[in-house]
Amino acid sequence: MMRKILWAVLAVAMLGALLFFVLAPGMVERGMNVVEPVALRITPRAQALHARLQVADMHADTLLWQRSLLAPASRGQVDLPRLLKGNYALQVFSSVTKTPANQNYDSNRSDTDNITALAIADLQPPRTWGSLLQRSLWHAQKLDRYAAASDGRLRVIQSAAQLDRLLADRAEGAKVVGAMLSIEGLQDLEGKLANLDLLYRAGFRMAGLAHFFDNDVAGSMHGEAKGGLTPLGRQAVRRMEHLGMVVDIAHASHATIADVLAMARRPVVASHGGVQATCKVNRNLTDAEIRGVARTGGLVGIGYWDAAICSTRPDAAAAAIAHVRDLVGVDHVGLGSDFDGAVTTGFDSGQVVAITQALIDRGFSDADIAKVMGGNVLRVLRAGIIPDKAA
């Protein structure tokens, strides 16, 4: 009798564990990557123009979650079918390796981590449970596997030649999307500059210096000290410029942004966020910072969630885009959605024509819309991923 009871308890425990690992990751994401639809009016003119564009977005966090990038999903904001529907030429996918407990925009400690529990619940390789570096390498491996299983519809882009080939094939009618790897905070270096080369070899071509907490590379806008670049951070920026990795100042503290802009020899991007002129949130860029990014030849990526544009409506994104255009010129602004980054948006990647419509409504020319919706991102990233032997 006792043995039967023990077996029953074990069976219940195993069933509970199975249900947890099957259901919990999806439940977590469903509550974090939310689309709350806003009314969209898409005109035939916008549809026709959008079909001719090369859409490119500098930031999505889809690789963090336990679902296939290749299959249509009932949750989240990005998958390959939706990217194809949205006429994307390129999506940059970020590697998120650590987020603090009780994450907020004002001040976060660096000694807690939500991603460890997610890595275990997602049944990621055990090597990723205790190593931030291994988490990024796992994300690179995931993207490579998706591309290999995509029947040629998804290509990992690591060089200018690969990007040129992608765009040429799309011009000939190929239904294909490029994918480029980025990093959300260089805490995944684990304090060793040599790991930057390892990440480069794994395919990463962009990196943000900090995420929601200060690290040993740079201060975060959401950290406690909010300091500037550390000595390791200065070495990392210079090494990134040499390798051909684009430096991303999204989430960086004002002190870090100032340090980067003062030393930059190559274009700098703010991959995803907003501008304080239209949405005064601490993580958004000041006009002086926007001018500094433009002086490097870089780009400001505008997102679609409330803390970036103080709304989830496409016209609010268009207002932020228009501010950057009016301040420094249309060549220095692009898209940075932060889709699948624990944000709520009014539309998903399959509906990004909504931004094209909002830009038309705001009076942008077709040529300028083509730049904003992808041309600028493709130009800057292509130049940025070419190694610079002089850097």
C-alpha atoms as a printed R data frame, in Angstrom:
    type eleno elety resid chain resno      x      y       z
1   ATOM     1    CA   MET     A     1  0.000  0.000   0.000
2   ATOM     2    CA   MET     A     2  2.777  2.432   0.934
3   ATOM     3    CA   ARG     A     3  4.589  1.667  -2.305
4   ATOM     4    CA   LYS     A     4  1.460  2.477  -4.328
5   ATOM     5    CA   ILE     A     5  1.090  5.774  -2.505
6   ATOM     6    CA   LEU     A     6  4.718  6.661  -3.204
7   ATOM     7    CA   TRP     A     7  4.297  5.818  -6.876
8   ATOM     8    CA   ALA     A     8  1.127  7.926  -7.022
9   ATOM     9    CA   VAL     A     9  2.904 10.881  -5.397
10  ATOM    10    CA   LEU     A    10  5.801 10.498  -7.820
11  ATOM    11    CA   ALA     A    11  3.421 10.354 -10.775
12  ATOM    12    CA   VAL     A    12  1.634 13.495  -9.650
13  ATOM    13    CA   ALA     A    13  4.967 15.278  -9.157
14  ATOM    14    CA   MET     A    14  6.158 14.228 -12.603
15  ATOM    15    CA   LEU     A    15  2.890 15.366 -14.173
16  ATOM    16    CA   GLY     A    16  3.148 18.693 -12.370
17  ATOM    17    CA   ALA     A    17  6.724 19.169 -13.578
18  ATOM    18    CA   LEU     A    18  5.700 18.262 -17.132
19  ATOM    19    CA   LEU     A    19  2.836 20.745 -17.102
20  ATOM    20    CA   PHE     A    20  5.147 23.414 -15.685
21  ATOM    21    CA   PHE     A    21  7.773 23.014 -18.391
22  ATOM    22    CA   VAL     A    22  5.149 22.795 -21.147
23  ATOM    23    CA   LEU     A    23  2.817 25.572 -20.020
24  ATOM    24    CA   ALA     A    24  4.789 28.021 -17.874
25  ATOM    25    CA   PRO     A    25  7.046 29.556 -20.579
26  ATOM    26    CA   GLY     A    26  4.084 30.323 -22.813
27  ATOM    27    CA   MET     A    27  2.045 31.735 -19.944
28  ATOM    28    CA   VAL     A    28  4.931 34.010 -18.953
29  ATOM    29    CA   GLU     A    29  5.402 35.327 -22.465
30  ATOM    30    CA   ARG     A    30  1.691 35.737 -23.101
31  ATOM    31    CA   GLY     A    31  1.546 38.135 -20.171
32  ATOM    32    CA   MET     A    32  4.622 40.121 -21.208
33  ATOM    33    CA   ASN     A    33  4.646 40.474 -25.010
34  ATOM    34    CA   VAL     A    34  1.181 41.886 -25.514
35  ATOM    35    CA   VAL     A    35 -0.620 43.328 -28.508
36  ATOM    36    CA   GLU     A    36 -3.545 45.539 -27.509
37  ATOM    37    CA   PRO     A    37 -4.893 46.456 -30.959
38  ATOM    38    CA   VAL     A    38 -5.431 50.098 -31.822
39  ATOM    39    CA   ALA     A    39 -7.667 51.197 -34.685
40  ATOM    40    CA   LEU     A    40 -5.677 51.079 -37.926
41  ATOM    41    CA   ARG     A    41 -6.748 52.720 -41.169
42  ATOM    42    CA   ILE     A    42 -4.520 51.512 -43.990
43  ATOM    43    CA   THR     A    43 -5.100 53.116 -47.387
44  ATOM    44    CA   PRO     A    44 -4.414 51.496 -50.769
45  ATOM    45    CA   ARG     A    45 -1.617 54.030 -51.269
46  ATOM    46    CA   ALA     A    46  0.087 52.913 -48.053
47  ATOM    47    CA   GLN     A    47 -0.304 49.230 -48.969
48  ATOM    48    CA   ALA     A    48  1.193 49.808 -52.415
49  ATOM    49    CA   LEU     A    49  4.109 51.852 -51.075
50  ATOM    50    CA   HIS     A    50  4.811 49.402 -48.265
51  ATOM    51    CA   ALA     A    51  5.001 46.518 -50.745
52  ATOM    52    CA   ARG     A    52  7.934 48.284 -52.448
53  ATOM    53    CA   LEU     A    53  9.900 48.968 -49.241
54  ATOM    54    CA   GLN     A    54 12.864 47.202 -47.664
55  ATOM    55    CA   VAL     A    55 11.667 47.193 -44.040
56  ATOM    56    CA   ALA     A    56 14.421 46.888 -41.421
57  ATOM    57    CA   ASP     A    57 14.136 46.972 -37.633
58  ATOM    58    CA   MET     A    58 17.061 47.272 -35.203
59  ATOM    59    CA   HIS     A    59 15.710 45.424 -32.165
60  ATOM    60    CA   ALA     A    60 13.509 42.462 -31.221
61  ATOM    61    CA   ASP     A    61 13.958 40.058 -28.293
62  ATOM    62    CA   THR     A    62 12.264 37.004 -29.825
63  ATOM    63    CA   LEU     A    63 15.210 34.649 -29.202
64  ATOM    64    CA   LEU     A    64 14.608 34.888 -25.454
65  ATOM    65    CA   TRP     A    65 11.344 32.960 -25.624
66  ATOM    66    CA   GLN     A    66 10.472 29.280 -25.977
67  ATOM    67    CA   ARG     A    67  8.621 29.194 -29.268
68  ATOM    68    CA   SER     A    68  9.677 28.608 -32.830
69  ATOM    69    CA   LEU     A    69 10.550 31.679 -34.839
70  ATOM    70    CA   LEU     A    70  9.452 29.828 -37.968
71  ATOM    71    CA   ALA     A    71  5.867 28.954 -37.019
72  ATOM    72    CA   PRO     A    72  2.857 31.287 -36.799
73  ATOM    73    CA   ALA     A    73  2.435 32.128 -33.111
74  ATOM    74    CA   SER     A    74 -0.664 33.019 -31.128
75  ATOM    75    CA   ARG     A    75  1.459 35.078 -28.735
76  ATOM    76    CA   GLY     A    76  4.233 37.613 -28.979
77  ATOM    77    CA   GLN     A    77  4.863 40.126 -31.749
78  ATOM    78    CA   VAL     A    78  7.386 38.536 -34.127
79  ATOM    79    CA   ASP     A    79  7.667 35.313 -36.091
80  ATOM    80    CA   LEU     A    80  8.810 34.575 -39.638
81  ATOM    81    CA   PRO     A    81  5.294 34.485 -41.161
82  ATOM    82    CA   ARG     A    82  4.572 37.910 -39.674
83  ATOM    83    CA   LEU     A    83  7.935 39.285 -40.838
84  ATOM    84    CA   LEU     A    84  7.140 38.117 -44.370
85  ATOM    85    CA   LYS     A    85  3.680 39.653 -44.151
86  ATOM    86    CA   GLY     A    86  5.246 42.917 -42.954
87  ATOM    87    CA   ASN     A    87  7.675 42.890 -45.915
88  ATOM    88    CA   TYR     A    88 10.781 42.897 -43.733
89  ATOM    89    CA   ALA     A    89 14.177 42.763 -45.379
90  ATOM    90    CA   LEU     A    90 16.060 42.603 -42.074
91  ATOM    91    CA   GLN     A    91 15.270 42.061 -38.415
92  ATOM    92    CA   VAL     A    92 17.966 42.472 -35.774
93  ATOM    93    CA   PHE     A    93 17.490 39.936 -32.975
94  ATOM    94    CA   SER     A    94 18.927 40.764 -29.565
95  ATOM    95    CA   SER     A    95 20.352 38.408 -26.954
96  ATOM    96    CA   VAL     A    96 18.913 39.236 -23.525
97  ATOM    97    CA   THR     A    97 21.021 37.518 -20.863
98  ATOM    98    CA   LYS     A    98 19.999 39.088 -17.561
99  ATOM    99    CA   THR     A    99 17.194 41.228 -16.145
100 ATOM   100    CA   PRO     A   100 16.882 42.417 -12.517
101 ATOM   101    CA   ALA     A   101 14.125 41.494 -10.093
102 ATOM   102    CA   ASN     A   102 11.420 44.179  -9.837
103 ATOM   103    CA   GLN     A   103 12.711 45.720 -13.063
104 ATOM   104    CA   ASN     A   104 11.870 49.398 -13.482
105 ATOM   105    CA   TYR     A   105 13.021 52.417 -15.469
106 ATOM   106    CA   ASP     A   106 14.496 54.381 -12.562
107 ATOM   107    CA   SER     A   107 16.961 52.292 -10.526
108 ATOM   108    CA   ASN     A   108 17.849 48.596 -10.461
109 ATOM   109    CA   ARG     A   109 20.441 46.585  -8.554
110 ATOM   110    CA   SER     A   110 22.743 44.291 -10.509
111 ATOM   111    CA   ASP     A   111 22.766 41.346  -8.078
112 ATOM   112    CA   THR     A   112 19.479 39.665  -9.099
113 ATOM   113    CA   ASP     A   113 18.472 37.887 -12.306
114 ATOM   114    CA   ASN     A   114 15.137 36.803 -13.742
115 ATOM   115    CA   ILE     A   115 16.575 35.040 -16.785
116 ATOM   116    CA   THR     A   116 18.083 32.116 -14.858
117 ATOM   117    CA   ALA     A   117 14.613 30.834 -13.940
118 ATOM   118    CA   LEU     A   118 13.446 31.332 -17.515
119 ATOM   119    CA   ALA     A   119 16.461 29.442 -18.892
120 ATOM   120    CA   ILE     A   120 15.665 26.487 -16.650
121 ATOM   121    CA   ALA     A   121 11.927 26.589 -17.357
122 ATOM   122    CA   ASP     A   122 12.651 26.730 -21.092
123 ATOM   123    CA   LEU     A   123 14.858 23.617 -20.735
124 ATOM   124    CA   GLN     A   124 17.811 25.444 -22.234
125 ATOM   125    CA   PRO     A   125 21.174 23.649 -22.127
126 ATOM   126    CA   PRO     A   126 22.496 23.516 -18.529
127 ATOM   127    CA   ARG     A   127 25.583 25.479 -19.636
128 ATOM   128    CA   THR     A   128 23.290 28.519 -19.977
129 ATOM   129    CA   TRP     A   129 21.885 28.321 -16.464
130 ATOM   130    CA   GLY     A   130 24.898 29.912 -14.805
131 ATOM   131    CA   SER     A   131 26.714 31.701 -17.636
132 ATOM   132    CA   LEU     A   132 25.626 34.895 -19.380
133 ATOM   133    CA   LEU     A   133 28.148 34.283 -22.146
134 ATOM   134    CA   GLN     A   134 26.672 30.846 -22.821
135 ATOM   135    CA   ARG     A   135 23.181 32.331 -22.967
136 ATOM   136    CA   SER     A   136 24.247 34.576 -25.838
137 ATOM   137    CA   LEU     A   137 26.020 31.724 -27.612
138 ATOM   138    CA   TRP     A   138 22.831 29.660 -27.237
139 ATOM   139    CA   HIS     A   139 20.785 32.463 -28.825
140 ATOM   140    CA   ALA     A   140 23.196 32.500 -31.766
141 ATOM   141    CA   GLN     A   141 22.851 28.733 -32.085
142 ATOM   142    CA   LYS     A   142 19.056 29.003 -32.004
143 ATOM   143    CA   LEU     A   143 19.040 31.569 -34.809
144 ATOM   144    CA   ASP     A   144 21.380 29.440 -36.924
145 ATOM   145    CA   ARG     A   145 19.073 26.450 -36.433
146 ATOM   146    CA   TYR     A   146 16.009 28.475 -37.403
147 ATOM   147    CA   ALA     A   147 17.720 29.649 -40.588
148 ATOM   148    CA   ALA     A   148 18.802 26.109 -41.474
149 ATOM   149    CA   ALA     A   149 15.232 24.847 -41.066
150 ATOM   150    CA   SER     A   150 13.542 27.749 -42.868
151 ATOM   151    CA   ASP     A   151 13.731 26.464 -46.470
152 ATOM   152    CA   GLY     A   152 15.776 29.522 -47.349
153 ATOM   153    CA   ARG     A   153 13.221 32.043 -46.090
154 ATOM   154    CA   LEU     A   154 15.435 33.235 -43.213
155 ATOM   155    CA   ARG     A   155 19.108 34.099 -43.644
156 ATOM   156    CA   VAL     A   156 21.602 35.022 -40.947
157 ATOM   157    CA   ILE     A   157 23.493 38.130 -42.060
158 ATOM   158    CA   GLN     A   158 27.076 38.543 -40.884
159 ATOM   159    CA   SER     A   159 28.737 40.462 -43.729
160 ATOM   160    CA   ALA     A   160 28.074 43.249 -46.203
161 ATOM   161    CA   ALA     A   161 28.252 40.739 -49.058
162 ATOM   162    CA   GLN     A   162 25.530 38.606 -47.472
163 ATOM   163    CA   LEU     A   163 23.332 41.672 -47.016
164 ATOM   164    CA   ASP     A   164 23.889 42.724 -50.629
165 ATOM   165    CA   ARG     A   165 22.931 39.223 -51.822
166 ATOM   166    CA   LEU     A   166 19.795 39.272 -49.691
167 ATOM   167    CA   LEU     A   167 18.644 42.591 -51.120
168 ATOM   168    CA   ALA     A   168 19.440 41.499 -54.683
169 ATOM   169    CA   ASP     A   169 17.412 38.325 -54.263
170 ATOM   170    CA   ARG     A   170 14.513 40.277 -52.763
171 ATOM   171    CA   ALA     A   171 14.648 42.645 -55.745
172 ATOM   172    CA   GLU     A   172 14.172 39.601 -57.964
173 ATOM   173    CA   GLY     A   173 11.090 38.566 -55.992
174 ATOM   174    CA   ALA     A   174 12.497 36.162 -53.391
175 ATOM   175    CA   LYS     A   175 10.411 35.934 -50.209
176 ATOM   176    CA   VAL     A   176 13.268 36.040 -47.746
177 ATOM   177    CA   VAL     A   177 14.127 37.884 -44.528
178 ATOM   178    CA   GLY     A   178 17.577 38.627 -43.152
179 ATOM   179    CA   ALA     A   179 18.372 38.183 -39.454
180 ATOM   180    CA   MET     A   180 21.261 39.845 -37.636
181 ATOM   181    CA   LEU     A   181 22.425 39.212 -34.074
182 ATOM   182    CA   SER     A   182 22.810 41.869 -31.401
183 ATOM   183    CA   ILE     A   183 23.464 41.875 -27.638
184 ATOM   184    CA   GLU     A   184 21.406 43.631 -24.953
185 ATOM   185    CA   GLY     A   185 24.155 44.634 -22.533
186 ATOM   186    CA   LEU     A   186 27.768 43.471 -22.513
187 ATOM   187    CA   GLN     A   187 27.476 41.827 -19.103
188 ATOM   188    CA   ASP     A   188 27.768 38.653 -21.206
189 ATOM   189    CA   LEU     A   189 31.493 39.382 -21.598
190 ATOM   190    CA   GLU     A   190 31.749 38.157 -18.002
191 ATOM   191    CA   GLY     A   191 34.516 40.700 -17.468
192 ATOM   192    CA   LYS     A   192 36.783 39.417 -20.264
193 ATOM   193    CA   LEU     A   193 37.443 41.471 -23.386
194 ATOM   194    CA   ALA     A   194 38.493 38.307 -25.256
195 ATOM   195    CA   ASN     A   195 34.897 37.097 -25.076
196 ATOM   196    CA   LEU     A   196 33.935 39.902 -27.466
197 ATOM   197    CA   ASP     A   197 35.866 38.118 -30.211
198 ATOM   198    CA   LEU     A   198 34.129 34.870 -29.301
199 ATOM   199    CA   LEU     A   199 30.739 36.552 -29.649
200 ATOM   200    CA   TYR     A   200 31.780 38.088 -32.955
201 ATOM   201    CA   ARG     A   201 32.765 34.657 -34.275
202 ATOM   202    CA   ALA     A   202 29.341 33.372 -33.196
203 ATOM   203    CA   GLY     A   203 27.736 35.974 -35.464
204 ATOM   204    CA   PHE     A   204 26.985 39.007 -33.309
205 ATOM   205    CA   ARG     A   205 27.298 42.263 -35.254
206 ATOM   206    CA   MET     A   206 25.846 44.803 -32.807
207 ATOM   207    CA   ALA     A   207 25.966 45.224 -29.055
208 ATOM   208    CA   GLY     A   208 24.375 47.459 -26.476
209 ATOM   209    CA   LEU     A   209 26.717 48.356 -23.640
210 ATOM   210    CA   ALA     A   210 24.241 48.082 -20.760
211 ATOM   211    CA   HIS     A   211 20.684 46.926 -20.155
212 ATOM   212    CA   PHE     A   212 18.572 47.571 -17.032
213 ATOM   213    CA   PHE     A   213 21.460 47.701 -14.544
214 ATOM   214    CA   ASP     A   214 25.024 48.968 -14.300
215 ATOM   215    CA   ASN     A   215 27.617 46.411 -15.370
216 ATOM   216    CA   ASP     A   216 31.396 46.201 -15.540
217 ATOM   217    CA   VAL     A   217 31.391 47.805 -18.991
218 ATOM   218    CA   ALA     A   218 29.075 50.796 -18.606
219 ATOM   219    CA   GLY     A   219 26.469 52.570 -16.556
220 ATOM   220    CA   SER     A   220 22.804 52.069 -17.358
221 ATOM   221    CA   MET     A   221 20.078 54.692 -17.491
222 ATOM   222    CA   HIS     A   222 18.227 52.356 -15.124
223 ATOM   223    CA   GLY     A   223 21.138 51.465 -12.848
224 ATOM   224    CA   GLU     A   224 22.025 52.690  -9.377
225 ATOM   225    CA   ALA     A   225 25.190 54.695 -10.067
226 ATOM   226    CA   LYS     A   226 24.454 55.516 -13.733
227 ATOM   227    CA   GLY     A   227 28.153 56.105 -14.378
228 ATOM   228    CA   GLY     A   228 29.996 56.231 -17.680
229 ATOM   229    CA   LEU     A   229 32.215 53.793 -19.534
230 ATOM   230    CA   THR     A   230 34.610 51.765 -17.415
231 ATOM   231    CA   PRO     A   231 38.155 51.028 -18.611
232 ATOM   232    CA   LEU     A   232 36.848 47.676 -19.875
233 ATOM   233    CA   GLY     A   233 34.022 49.533 -21.610
234 ATOM   234    CA   ARG     A   234 36.415 51.815 -23.452
235 ATOM   235    CA   GLN     A   235 38.404 48.798 -24.593
236 ATOM   236    CA   ALA     A   236 35.196 47.098 -25.700
237 ATOM   237    CA   VAL     A   237 34.020 50.078 -27.777
238 ATOM   238    CA   ARG     A   238 37.351 50.331 -29.564
239 ATOM   239    CA   ARG     A   239 37.468 46.562 -30.169
240 ATOM   240    CA   MET     A   240 33.905 46.577 -31.532
241 ATOM   241    CA   GLU     A   241 34.836 49.306 -34.009
242 ATOM   242    CA   HIS     A   242 37.831 47.245 -35.123
243 ATOM   243    CA   LEU     A   243 35.869 44.014 -35.545
244 ATOM   244    CA   GLY     A   244 32.842 45.512 -37.265
245 ATOM   245    CA   MET     A   245 30.292 45.408 -34.438
246 ATOM   246    CA   VAL     A   246 27.920 48.358 -34.272
247 ATOM   247    CA   VAL     A   247 27.941 50.181 -30.923
248 ATOM   248    CA   ASP     A   248 24.425 50.570 -29.490
249 ATOM   249    CA   ILE     A   249 23.699 53.157 -26.765
250 ATOM   250    CA   ALA     A   250 20.105 52.081 -26.047
251 ATOM   251    CA   HIS     A   251 19.582 51.842 -22.252
252 ATOM   252    CA   ALA     A   252 22.955 53.517 -21.603
253 ATOM   253    CA   SER     A   253 23.224 56.230 -18.970
254 ATOM   254    CA   HIS     A   254 23.674 59.829 -20.068
255 ATOM   255    CA   ALA     A   255 27.276 59.609 -18.851
256 ATOM   256    CA   THR     A   256 27.912 56.484 -20.930
257 ATOM   257    CA   ILE     A   257 26.312 58.065 -23.994
258 ATOM   258    CA   ALA     A   258 28.557 61.117 -23.607
259 ATOM   259    CA   ASP     A   259 31.652 58.928 -23.268
260 ATOM   260    CA   VAL     A   260 30.767 56.848 -26.334
261 ATOM   261    CA   LEU     A   261 29.966 59.832 -28.527
262 ATOM   262    CA   ALA     A   262 33.228 61.506 -27.505
263 ATOM   263    CA   MET     A   263 35.354 58.541 -28.562
264 ATOM   264    CA   ALA     A   264 33.360 57.064 -31.472
265 ATOM   265    CA   ARG     A   265 35.150 56.718 -34.793
266 ATOM   266    CA   ARG     A   266 32.309 54.850 -36.505
267 ATOM   267    CA   PRO     A   267 28.489 55.252 -36.618
268 ATOM   268    CA   VAL     A   268 26.696 54.756 -33.295
269 ATOM   269    CA   VAL     A   269 23.045 53.702 -33.017
270 ATOM   270    CA   ALA     A   270 20.377 53.971 -30.362
271 ATOM   271    CA   SER     A   271 18.636 50.817 -31.512
272 ATOM   272    CA   HIS     A   272 15.261 51.148 -29.779
273 ATOM   273    CA   GLY     A   273 13.563 53.845 -27.756
274 ATOM   274    CA   GLY     A   274 12.220 57.350 -28.169
275 ATOM   275    CA   VAL     A   275 13.031 61.020 -27.807
276 ATOM   276    CA   GLN     A   276 12.391 63.231 -24.824
277 ATOM   277    CA   ALA     A   277 10.956 65.993 -27.005
278 ATOM   278    CA   THR     A   278  7.819 63.927 -27.662
279 ATOM   279    CA   CYS     A   279  7.901 61.570 -24.646
280 ATOM   280    CA   LYS     A   280  9.814 62.725 -21.577
281 ATOM   281    CA   VAL     A   281 10.876 59.365 -20.145
282 ATOM   282    CA   ASN     A   282 14.346 58.982 -18.640
283 ATOM   283    CA   ARG     A   283 15.532 56.352 -21.135
284 ATOM   284    CA   ASN     A   284 14.715 58.507 -24.164
285 ATOM   285    CA   LEU     A   285 17.316 60.668 -25.891
286 ATOM   286    CA   THR     A   286 17.774 64.389 -25.417
287 ATOM   287    CA   ASP     A   287 18.168 66.642 -28.443
288 ATOM   288    CA   ALA     A   288 21.882 67.007 -27.667
289 ATOM   289    CA   GLU     A   289 22.282 63.223 -27.689
290 ATOM   290    CA   ILE     A   290 20.382 62.912 -30.969
291 ATOM   291    CA   ARG     A   291 22.734 65.489 -32.513
292 ATOM   292    CA   GLY     A   292 25.691 63.532 -31.157
293 ATOM   293    CA   VAL     A   293 24.470 60.280 -32.717
294 ATOM   294    CA   ALA     A   294 23.945 62.060 -36.036
295 ATOM   295    CA   ARG     A   295 27.480 63.486 -35.950
296 ATOM   296    CA   THR     A   296 28.831 59.917 -35.914
297 ATOM   297    CA   GLY     A   297 26.741 59.102 -38.990
298 ATOM   298    CA   GLY     A   298 24.496 56.927 -36.831
299 ATOM   299    CA   LEU     A   299 20.800 56.332 -36.269
300 ATOM   300    CA   VAL     A   300 18.035 56.687 -33.695
301 ATOM   301    CA   GLY     A   301 15.610 53.739 -33.711
302 ATOM   302    CA   ILE     A   302 12.054 54.621 -32.692
303 ATOM   303    CA   GLY     A   303  9.919 52.061 -30.878
304 ATOM   304    CA   TYR     A   304  6.165 51.593 -30.572
305 ATOM   305    CA   TRP     A   305  5.502 51.030 -26.869
306 ATOM   306    CA   ASP     A   306  4.230 53.473 -24.268
307 ATOM   307    CA   ALA     A   307  7.524 54.265 -22.508
308 ATOM   308    CA   ALA     A   308  9.156 55.066 -25.860
309 ATOM   309    CA   ILE     A   309  6.469 57.244 -27.463
310 ATOM   310    CA   CYS     A   310  3.975 57.814 -24.588
311 ATOM   311    CA   SER     A   311  1.364 55.877 -26.587
312 ATOM   312    CA   THR     A   312  0.959 52.713 -28.619
313 ATOM   313    CA   ARG     A   313 -0.511 54.511 -31.619
314 ATOM   314    CA   PRO     A   314  1.393 54.673 -34.923
315 ATOM   315    CA   ASP     A   315  0.946 58.436 -35.142
316 ATOM   316    CA   ALA     A   316  2.916 58.844 -31.896
317 ATOM   317    CA   ALA     A   317  5.809 56.889 -33.423
318 ATOM   318    CA   ALA     A   318  5.570 59.102 -36.504
319 ATOM   319    CA   ALA     A   319  5.751 62.205 -34.285
320 ATOM   320    CA   ALA     A   320  9.001 60.979 -32.713
321 ATOM   321    CA   ILE     A   321 10.407 60.114 -36.144
322 ATOM   322    CA   ALA     A   322  9.463 63.565 -37.413
323 ATOM   323    CA   HIS     A   323 11.257 65.208 -34.491
324 ATOM   324    CA   VAL     A   324 14.512 63.429 -35.300
325 ATOM   325    CA   ARG     A   325 14.106 64.315 -38.989
326 ATOM   326    CA   ASP     A   326 13.503 67.965 -38.207
327 ATOM   327    CA   LEU     A   327 16.427 68.104 -35.758
328 ATOM   328    CA   VAL     A   328 19.189 66.285 -37.656
329 ATOM   329    CA   GLY     A   329 17.775 65.097 -40.976
330 ATOM   330    CA   VAL     A   330 15.822 62.100 -42.199
331 ATOM   331    CA   ASP     A   331 19.003 60.050 -42.775
332 ATOM   332    CA   HIS     A   332 19.431 59.560 -39.019
333 ATOM   333    CA   VAL     A   333 16.178 57.875 -37.970
334 ATOM   334    CA   GLY     A   334 14.796 54.372 -38.384
335 ATOM   335    CA   LEU     A   335 12.761 51.637 -36.715
336 ATOM   336    CA   GLY     A   336 13.569 50.025 -33.365
337 ATOM   337    CA   SER     A   337 10.413 48.258 -32.256
338 ATOM   338    CA   ASP     A   338 11.577 46.305 -29.173
339 ATOM   339    CA   PHE     A   339  9.013 43.703 -30.224
340 ATOM   340    CA   ASP     A   340  8.966 40.676 -27.889
341 ATOM   341    CA   GLY     A   341 10.858 42.728 -25.319
342 ATOM   342    CA   ALA     A   342  8.222 42.536 -22.579
343 ATOM   343    CA   VAL     A   343  6.360 45.495 -24.080
344 ATOM   344    CA   THR     A   344  2.764 46.185 -25.018
345 ATOM   345    CA   THR     A   345  2.216 47.487 -28.540
346 ATOM   346    CA   GLY     A   346 -0.799 48.414 -30.631
347 ATOM   347    CA   PHE     A   347  0.174 46.205 -33.574
348 ATOM   348    CA   ASP     A   348  2.669 43.442 -34.376
349 ATOM   349    CA   SER     A   349  5.365 42.945 -37.005
350 ATOM   350    CA   GLY     A   350  2.846 41.746 -39.558
351 ATOM   351    CA   GLN     A   351  1.057 45.097 -39.283
352 ATOM   352    CA   VAL     A   352  4.045 47.456 -39.509
353 ATOM   353    CA   VAL     A   353  2.434 49.026 -42.575
354 ATOM   354    CA   ALA     A   354  0.711 51.092 -39.885
355 ATOM   355    CA   ILE     A   355  3.938 53.111 -39.539
356 ATOM   356    CA   THR     A   356  4.088 53.640 -43.291
357 ATOM   357    CA   GLN     A   357  0.534 54.964 -43.132
358 ATOM   358    CA   ALA     A   358  1.341 57.236 -40.181
359 ATOM   359    CA   LEU     A   359  4.306 58.709 -42.051
360 ATOM   360    CA   ILE     A   360  2.144 59.333 -45.119
361 ATOM   361    CA   ASP     A   361 -0.427 61.036 -42.898
362 ATOM   362    CA   ARG     A   362  2.346 63.222 -41.459
363 ATOM   363    CA   GLY     A   363  3.382 64.396 -44.927
364 ATOM   364    CA   PHE     A   364  6.590 62.392 -45.434
365 ATOM   365    CA   SER     A   365  7.579 61.860 -49.061
366 ATOM   366    CA   ASP     A   366  7.766 58.336 -50.462
367 ATOM   367    CA   ALA     A   367 11.561 58.615 -50.663
368 ATOM   368    CA   ASP     A   368 11.857 59.668 -47.035
369 ATOM   369    CA   ILE     A   369  9.466 56.913 -45.935
370 ATOM   370    CA   ALA     A   370 11.688 54.381 -47.695
371 ATOM   371    CA   LYS     A   371 14.652 55.684 -45.703
372 ATOM   372    CA   VAL     A   372 12.853 55.593 -42.351
373 ATOM   373    CA   MET     A   373 11.232 52.196 -42.856
374 ATOM   374    CA   GLY     A   374 14.501 50.452 -43.632
375 ATOM   375    CA   GLY     A   375 16.850 52.207 -45.997
376 ATOM   376    CA   ASN     A   376 18.705 54.049 -43.256
377 ATOM   377    CA   VAL     A   377 19.101 50.948 -41.092
378 ATOM   378    CA   LEU     A   378 20.356 48.868 -43.997
379 ATOM   379    CA   ARG     A   379 22.860 51.567 -45.004
380 ATOM   380    CA   VAL     A   380 24.282 52.124 -41.524
381 ATOM   381    CA   LEU     A   381 24.432 48.452 -40.552
382 ATOM   382    CA   ARG     A   382 26.059 47.496 -43.847
383 ATOM   383    CA   ALA     A   383 28.799 50.064 -43.245
384 ATOM   384    CA   GLY     A   384 29.089 49.225 -39.567
385 ATOM   385    CA   ILE     A   385 29.680 45.484 -39.962
386 ATOM   386    CA   ILE     A   386 32.640 45.935 -42.309
387 ATOM   387    CA   PRO     A   387 35.772 45.438 -40.168
388 ATOM   388    CA   ASP     A   388 37.903 48.548 -39.740
389 ATOM   389    CA   LYS     A   389 41.552 47.621 -39.555
390 ATOM   390    CA   ALA     A   390 42.478 51.157 -38.562
391 ATOM   391    CA   ALA     A   391 40.185 51.287 -35.532
